[in-house]
């Protein structure tokens, strides 16, 4: 299971309310040539050749020099998995455009340079 980054407007990513709406997310993707709403992500399991598909509104792919990264809108937040420093920086760029912030599964918040802090720091 991957480690997720959550782009949201809440005090904590587990909270509810102050949702990012699908129309906002889609508008941001349309304005950013590196993001494409696909509605679907696919992956092939190397050992078996089986293809896994995840379909949902708001599924988008970000194509960068480091490969492709999936972002999806779910429960009012944009999420991505397995983030490295390049994905963290892109997540912060997305968050800024949405008036949001980036938080990891363990509760830390990220800055564009990859450094992080806890709200109580």
Number of C-alpha atoms within 10 A of each C-alpha: 5 9 11 15 27 27 28 27 21 17 13 18 20 12 10 14 12 13 17 20 17 18 10 13 23 19 12 16 19 13 11 12 10 13 20 20 19 15 14 16 17 10 11 11 9 8 6 7 9 10 10 10 11 10 12 14 14 22 22 25 21 18 14 13 6 9 8 13 17 21 23 25 22 17 16 19 25 26 21 21 18 13 17 10 12 15 22 23 18 15 27 23 16 20 19 14 13 17 11 22 23 29 27 21 15 10 17 16 21 20 16 18 11 14 11 15 12 11 10 5 4
